[in-house]
Amino acid sequence: MNKNKIGLALGGGGAKGAYQIGVIRALEEENLMDIFKYVSGTSIGSINTLLLMTGKDHLQMLDMWKYIQNENIYGPGMQRPSEDKPGLYDLKPLFETLIKKIDIDSIRNSKYQGYATAAKVKKNSLIHQLYTKEMTRYVFHLNTFNKPFHAVLASSSIPLLFGTTTIDDNVYVDGGLLDNHAIEPLIENGCEVVFSVPIDRFLKVDKYKDRIKLLIDFTSKTAFHRTMPLDLIDAMRFERDRISERFFYGYHVAKRVIQKLKDMHILGNNNILTVPLGFTHVTLTKEEDKEIELYIKEIMNYES
């Protein structure tokens, strides 16, 4: 058995979260999902964390994502932000739909210890949704927290767009404002090996060099936009064709990274990880990333 604690980190990025399901498909094919004890998510990554905790495989997760579409998120129309409704759109109806399809006991008894990161704000006001200097990172342990669905809703409450979520008189917004890669809860639980699935281009690897032994990084520099405005717009596009593209992107990136682990003799028979001495970071090269980009464009054009 692997002696090191191993965790899976699912970062934030809205609609780009389908990329993570593609990675999960690749991990399933290699029978690697059973090596994780801890799963941590921020924002859309917390939703995917919750789905994993219920025992869903990648196909069942994709089936749930049928409800996470533009028409269900933005369909009721834009509302004027106010102190009572501090967001342009209301995410609660979507969550109520998802909750009906999830058994809370499956979360309590999950084989994974699951965590959702949110940002706790001082006041339920429009200005405090963006005032990060007064926010504090708050991590919910989904297995034991009495309101796990509310915790994930809090973690996914993008400021102004979806407003705030109040739980037991405390007010929260999207955890990605303070920790968009969800690695910190894994480190705090003693994980020395982290499989990280960011859905942006901004993972700061140096931040973890002295804190973990092995960072397996499924970042793609070509899958996501280079500039924040375009990346933010892409995160809001919950469209079927875009979801399919991100899913295939995540899958092919993960297959390549897993093969690198084998070539480096880090991943051996029976899924035993041999952790090298010192900090090791495994990710795609620019050339490998570009090859995948060209391949994804080819298959998506073929399918369309």
N, C-alpha and C positions, 0 to 999 in steps of 0.2 A: 504494500500500500504506500501511497505518497505520504511522507512524514510531514511535509510542510502544509500549513493551512492554505487552501486555494480558494480564491474568490472571483466572482464574475461581476464586472462593473458596467452598467448600462447608462450611458450619458444622456443628456437632454438635447432636444432639437426638434420638437414638434413632429410634423409629418414625416420627417426623415427617419423616424423610429422604425420604419419597416426594414431599413438596412440591418437593424439588430436581429430581426427575425431570420434574415438570410444567413447571418453568422450562426445563429442557433441551429439552423438546418444543417450547416456544415459540421457543427460540433456534435449534433445527434448522429450523423452518418459515421463519425469516428468514435461513437460511444463515449464521448468526453463529458457529456452533461452530468454524469454521475460522479465526477471527481470534485464537483463544487459542493461546498457546504454553505457558503455564504453568497448571496446575490444582493447587490446594492444598485439602486436606481435613482435618478433625478428626472423630474418632469415626465416626458413620455417614457423615459427609461424606467420610471417607477411603475407605470402602467404595465410595461412588459415584464417587470419584476413580479408584479402581482399575478399576472397570467401564468408565469412559470411556476409560481408557488402553488397554484391550483392543480399542477400536474399536466398542464396542456403542452402538447408538442407543437412544432412549428406550424403544422397544418391547422390545428385548432386555434392557434394564435392568429393566423391569417383570417380564419373564419370570424373571429371576434373583431378583427380590424375592418370587416365589412361595415360595421356600425360606426367606425371612426372615419367618417367621410365628411366632405364639405357640407352636404345637405343636413347632416345631423348636428354639426357643430355650429354652422352659421345660418342654418335654415330659418329659424324663427326671426331672423333679422337683427339689425343693430339697434341697441338701446342707448339712450343717453346716460353716460356715467353720472352717478350721484353718490351720496354718502351711503344710501341704502343698497344701491346696485352699482358698485364701483368698477364695472367692466363694460366693454362694448358688447360682449356676447356672454351668454349664460352656459356654462359647461355642465351644470347639474343635471339637465335632462338626459344627456348622453351617459353620464355616470349611473343614473337610475336605471337606464336600459341595460348597461353592463352588469350592474349589481344583481339583477334578476337572473343572470346566467352564471353566477358564481356562488358556490357554496362556501360560506364563511368558515365552516369546519375544515375545509381543505387548506385554508390559509393557516389556521391554528396548528394543524397537524402536518404541515408541509415538510418535505425532506430538506428544504432549504431554510436557512435563517435569512429572512428578507428585510431589507431596510429601504426606506424612502426618505430622501433629503428635501426639506423645505426651508424657506427663509422666514423667520419670525419677525414681524414688524411691530413697532411700538403702538401705532394707532391705525384704525380702519379708515384711512383717508386717502384721497387720490395721490397727494404728494408723497406720503409715506410708502406707497407701493414702489417707488423708484429710488428712495433715499437709502442706498445700500449701507452707508456709514453707520446707520442706527439699526441695521438688521443683524440678527444672529442666526447662525446655521443651527437647524434643529433636525435631528434624525429620529424618525419613527421606526421602532421595531415592530414590523407588521404582524409577526406571529403572536405577540402578546398585547399589542395596543388594542384598546376596546373598540376603536372606530377605524379599522384599517382602510376602508374605502374612503373615508373622509381624509385620512392621511395622504393617500395617493392623489386625491383631488387637490389638496393643499399644495403638494409637490408640483402639480401641473398647472397651478393658477398663474398663468402669464400675466404680469402687471398690465393694467389698463385694458388689455385684450379680454381677459377673463376675470379680472379683478382679484379680490381676496377670498380666502376661505377661513371661516371662524370655527374653531374647535374648542369647546370648554372655555369660552371667553378669551382665547388667544387667537391672534390674527396672523395668517400666513400667506405668502405668495410663492411663486415658482422657485424651487431650490437651486435652479441653474444660475441664479444671480450670484450665488456665493460659492457653489461647487457644482459645476456643470458636468463633471466627469465621474462623480460618485465613487471615487476611490478611497476617500478618507474613512468612511465607515468600515471598509474592509481592513484597512491598516489598524484602526482602533480595535478591531476584533482579532488582531494577531495574524492576519493573512500576510504571508511572505511571498506568495506567488499570486499575481493578479492578471486575469484575462480582461483587458479593457476594450470596450466597444464605444469609442467616442463617435458622435455624429456631427462633428465639426473638425476644423483643422488646427485647433488651438491647444491640444494637450501639451503641457509643459513637463517633459520627461525628467528634466533635471530635478524637479521638485521631489521626486520619489527615489532618487539614487541611493540615499542613505537610509531609506526606510523600508524597502522591500528588496528581495533577492532577484526576482525575475518578473519583468513586465512584458507580457505578450500583448501587442498593440495592433488592433485591427483598424487603425486609422487608414483612410484613403485620402490622399491629397487631391485627387481628381474627381471624387464623387460629389464634393460639396463646393459651393462658391467660395472665392477668395475674399470677397468684400462683405462686410457685415450687413448692409442693406439688402443685397441680393440673397444672402444666406437666410436672413430673417423672413423674407418673402417666401423662400422655398420651404421654410419650416411651417408656414401657414397653409400650404397647398396640399390638402388631404384629398388628392385626386387618384382615381384607380390606376391610371397609366403610370403616374409618378410613383405610386406605392410599389407597383410591379418592378419598375426600374431599380428602385432602391433595394428591394428584396434581392434581386439577382446580383446587384453590385456587392451587397454584403456577403452573399453566398460565395462568390468567386474570390473575393478578397480573403475570406476566411480559409477557403481551400488552399490558397497559395501560402498563407501564413502557417497553416498546420503542416504543410509539406516542408516548409523551412525548418520547423521544429524537428521534424524527422531527419532531415538532412544534416542538421546540427547535432544530432544524437541527444537532443534534449527530451524528445518524446520517443519512448521506446515501446517494446512489446507490452501488451496488457495495460497500455496507457499509463505507464510509469514515467513520471517526470524526473529527469536528472538535472538538478539545479546547479548551474556552474558556480564556481567561486566568484565572489564579487557581484556587483550589479550587472545584469544582462538585460538588454532591451531587444526584442525581436519584433520587426515590423517589415513592411514592404520597402524595397528600393524604389527610386523614382522610375526606373525602367520597368520594373514589374507592375507598378501602379499604372503606368501609361499603357502597357499591354492590355491590362484589364479594362481600362477605359475604352480602348478601340474595340475590344471584344464585345463589351456591353452595348456600344453603339450599333454594332453589327447585328446582334441578336434582337435588339429592340426594333430596329428598322425592319428586320425580317418578319417579326411578329406583327408589326403594324401593317 
